[in-house]
Each structure stands twice: as structure tokens, then as C-alpha cells.
Amino acid sequence: MKKVSDYFGCKVFDDRVMKAVLSEKVYNSLKRTIDEGAKLDQGVANAVANAMKDWALENGATHYTHWFQPLTGITAEKHDSFITPSPDGGVIMEFSGKELIKGEPDASSFPSGGLRATFEARGYTAWDPTSYAFIKGKTLCIPTAFCSYGGEALDKKTPLLRSMQALNKQALRIVKLFGNNNVKCVRSSVGPEQEYFLITKEMYDQRKDLIYTGRTLFGAKPPKGQEMDDHYFGVIKPRVAAYMEELNDELWKLGILAKTEHNEVAPAQHELAPIYATTNIATDHNQLTMEIMQKVAQKHGLVCLLHEKPFEGVNGSGKHNNWSISTDTGINLLSPGETPYENAQFLLVLCAVIKAVDDYQDLLRIAVATAGNDHRLGANEAPPAIVSIFLGDELTAILEAIENDTPYDAVEKTQMKLGVNVLPRFTKDTTDRNRTSPFAFTGNKFEFRSLGSSNSIACTNIMLNAAVAESLKIYADRLEGAEDFETALHEMIKKTIKDHKHIIFNGNGYDDAWVKEATEVRGLLNYKTTADCMPHLLDQKNVDMLLAHKIFTEAELRSRYEIMLENYCKSIHIEANTMVTMAREQIVPAIESYIGELAQIAVAKKELSQCISTKYEVTHVEKLADLVDQIVEGALALETAVAQAERITDVGEEAMAMKDDVLVKMTALRTPCDEAEVITAKKYWPFPTYGDLLFSVK
């Protein structure tokens, strides 16, 4: 049996491979491009392409593809073989630097949000050399950005790379103010925890709602759910363990640092967590992880559900985005240091994050907004839609001492004059984690818990990187021109704490009292749905900031507004139509069949003896008949509401109609259907119940 270390990354054209197959000159030039953003020389690209092709062929590849992430939320690829015809009638295997650097897939059917006309088919992919190429099946996959013929970003990678560049630019200004002149690059890093459900494929195939929408639209609460907390961290079932074992093997071959796996709270729910990676690589890896999770599940007769709320009444699935920033010299800027300047730098970066989250609460909420995640947020297993920061008691007390110029009462009282006195020793994990907080400091990173399980992590990290870059820019502008650096630093941190402390909340985010305090006392935003928050993407302050850091153009921003709301409307539209179809074609016929059986039993009883009671059958038939009427009326009302919403031409108004009318009527239709499930004989019910789905995997 091979050791993991023997095959880890065997399908990746990583640094180990490049060192072995590239000349020293080519390797060093490519490393400068990767590490410092230096321009890529065409000769270097040709040498890399040739070596990459040879390596891929040796590992069984026959094709290559520019692997990209369009605004569909999943990945895309167009495969080309390496073959080129030779004069003798055979073929030779070729791959040039030009083909490596640039591709031209048809872009006509990808969402563009009005950036281009549908007849404008041309789009371009551009190699991202900072993310390693890899082999999937028999195809060499080259991570790329994707843009239109006019140069507009049509993907998630391009603005993510721009946001990393903006953060790097402003963070370098800050670290150099503290004397770190040897730092060449500052990067954000992410470790996204991935939650998911596993159910049997046999049962999945019997549920139209799961097939079409990824979640159950009907389902009564089973006798047992997650009340006993016995699934959480429990013994992993053999079938699931076999799945996890193969999943790990496949991920490790691709150099994905899958680290932790366990059962989650809900029955049939699990989690996979990787080790941190640079943000764009972590984003690529997470997209691959979701794809491979679903492929491996099929091999085990299972289906991996990545929807944020596949089952009503039990925990949904999130993707906790653990975010930090570090220098190329190995300094985590969210870790306290040993010297006064290191601690002052830590506090300044910490304050930059606090300011960023407060100033751009709306952008962070928008970054996790989907129709699926709306069902999860605030549902007692996920943070509320209100964005707040958890720092813990000790760090909060330190900030209060700085704000008030009072001693911090630690082991020894220390006056918090930044840059002169040493911050009291502050170690990781000095306070308990707060799972109800959307944005929690957890030692040397922030954990943003609001992200949904099916989402790309790109959107969240674009907004987070950009917002923090803006805070750091404001700080650098002030400090670079200050006559007295230490005094200016101290006063600026004090002001940040005073102006933004209302975003800090260490209590229970699930408490109803917090919602009232957050909105009425602290003035925090509470956008409960995608329809509520998405229009604020185009608020002037957001547009100004994102344009100033060159994360988006105004046209790209507007396109994303259009696309995200269109996706929201389409998702609800599909769900509503699926509900109508299931209600009419499956649920009503099933109930009426059972009514027929009950009626026959009642007749048979009367034929046997007039003394035999038929009260149960008659009462049951009356109840079921009434529910059938409610279901038929509900299906018609829902169908009408969808048709009315679709006639609205403005996408923002259509989204509000979907939220305020269609979703309400979906709930109204579901209620009698779920009630009927409980009192209909199981043999008649047309598809697996929650009890079947959640407890079927052994």
C-alpha cells in the first residue's frame, strides 16, 4: 500500500515537477511571475508549455483544457487534443506557449448580465500561472481567467485576482511603515470548511425536487431528527467511511490538502476541511472538491447534496471561510508579535478588518446571497443575516483600554501607548468560539460562517479582500504623511475602535433580542433575503470603492447585479414549477388512491354489519379530501403567482415578487402536502420520506 506522501500531488504540475523539468533560467523566470507578478516572457511560456505537455502525456493525458469559472457558479472546460497531423499521415503531439497562455472558448451561452449581446460568441481564457495545472481523467486542466472580446471579466477568478492584487498593494504600504522592507508580497489565504449531505442514489432518483432543485420541496418532519445530537462527531458509518477514504485519495492526488472529516449535526450530514492555501488556489481547490465529492459519491451508490438547505427542519450546510493575511516572509498579520511594533501592526490590521466589515456589511451579505442560502441564514444552525464581529472578551477588553487610554488589566497593567509599550501577551484561542457569529476572530484568522455550501468562495473573498484593502489604504494615506508616526497610529486606532465598535458583538446571535439591538440600537443592516440585499451592490459607496481598487468596472458590477438576481428568480421559478408538478402528478393521485381504499373499507364494513363503526374511515376520508382541495387550490395559486412574476420586466421587481408572493405560496402549498404525508399510508406515498432519506445510508 502506497504512503500518502508517495502519491500526494501526483496529478499536479506543481513546484516539484517544474523544478525537475524546467531549466533553471525558465524556472526562476516563472517563479518571479508567480511570486512577484513579473511579466511572463513568451519564450518562457513556450518552454513551460512543452514541459507541461510532456509531463501530461507521460501521465496518460490526451487532451488539454482551459479550466475556468464562469458566472454560472460551477466550472467550465472545452477539451482539445494534443494531436497535430504530420505529413506522413500520422500525428504529432504539440502544445505551444500561445495555447497555454490564451484560449478561445465560445462565450455566447454563459451569463453576461448585458455585458455583451448574445450573438457575440467570442470569449477568451487567460492562464493563471499562480494556480498549478492538473490532470483530471485524461485531460490536462489549466486554471484560467475568462473575459469577453471587449476585455470585461465574465468569471469569478478575474475579480478575485484583482482583489488579491489590491490587498497586496495596500498591505505592503502598511508593513513597510513598520520597517518590514524585506517583504515583497502580502497574500490572503483561506481554509474553506465544506459541509454536505449523503443520501442513497436509489432514493434520490425517486425525488423530482432533489433532481431538479437540489433540495426537498416537500417532507414532513420524521419521528427522529437531530434532537439527540447523536450524529455530531459520531462513529462514521462503513459506507460513508469508504466514500471518505476514496474522496481523500482523489483529492490528495490533485494536491488538495484535505485534512479533517467528521459527521455533522444533522443525520446524513458530514464535513470536510482542508489546510489553508492562497486564496485563488483555495478557490480552485474548493471548486474541484465539490465536483469530486459528487463524482465519488456516485461510485458508492450515493448522492452528495451541496444545497444549503436540502431538508426543512434540520441543519443546513455552510462553508466556513477561514480568512487571514500573511507576508511572503511568513508573518501572519493577524497574529500578535513579540515586539511593540509587531503588536501595533497586528492591532492596526485587526482594526482595518473591523472597519472593513462595518463599512461594507452590505457587500459581505451580498457575497453570500443566493436563494438557497436565504433558507439557511438565521435558521438556528447558521449565523443571522445581520453581519457582526466576534472578538472574544480579552481582545475586546484590550480595544476598550486603547479607546479609553486606560490600563489593560492583564497579568501586569500595561498602558496601551502603541509603538512604545508591549501589548500584553495574547495567545491563540484565549476565548471560546462563537458559532452564532457571522464573522469571528479565532486566534490568527477570521471565520466568516455565512457562506453557503454550494457557493464559490470567490465572491466572499473578493469583497473581503477589497474592503480590507480600502481600510488599509485610508490608514496608509494618513500614516505615510504623519509628522509623529506613533501618535498618529495611536489616535487612528482609537478612532477606528470608537467609530466601529458597534459591529463587535460577543453574545448569542440567535437571540431575538440581538436582532432588535442590532437594528434599532446599533444601526446594523438586516437584509434577510437576496432580493433585499442585492440592489445595494450598486450603492454609490460600493461602486466607488470597487472601482477605485480596480476590482470591477461599473459595467461588470451591473452585470453581476443582473446575473445574481436572474439566478435568484430562476431558482425560485424552477422550484415553484417542480412543486406544482409533484403536487398534481404525484401527491394528489397518491392521496386519492388512499381515499379510494378507505372508502372501500368503509363499504365493506357496512356490508358486514351496520353495527361496525366506519368513523375512522369517514373522518380520515373527509380530512384527506379537504387537504386535496387545499393542494389543488394551492398549486393553481402558485402557478398564477409565477406567471405574474415572470411578466415583470425589471429584474429587481421580479425578485421582490418572487420573495413576497411566490415563496409565500410555495409555503402555502407545502403545508397541506406535508400534513397529508403524515396521515397517508406509506405504501401510497409516491416518494421517499425524510425518515427514509436521512437514515438510509448504513
Helices and strands as residue ranges (DSSP letters): H 4-7, E 12-13, H 15-21, H 24-36, H 42-58, E 63-67, E 79-81, E 83-85, E 91-93, H 97-101, E 102-103, E 123-127, E 133-136, E 139-148, H 157-177, E 186-192, E 194-200, H 201-204, H 208-213, H 238-253, E 258-263, E 269-274, E 277-278, H 279-299, E 302-305, E 321-327, H 340-359, H 361-367, H 371-376, E 389-390, H 393-404, E 408-409, E 413-414, E 439-441, E 446-448, H 458-480, H 485-500, G 501-503, H 512-516, I 517-521, H 530-533, G 534-538, H 540-548, H 554-582, I 583-587, H 588-608, H 615-646, H 651-657, I 658-662, H 663-679, H 690-694
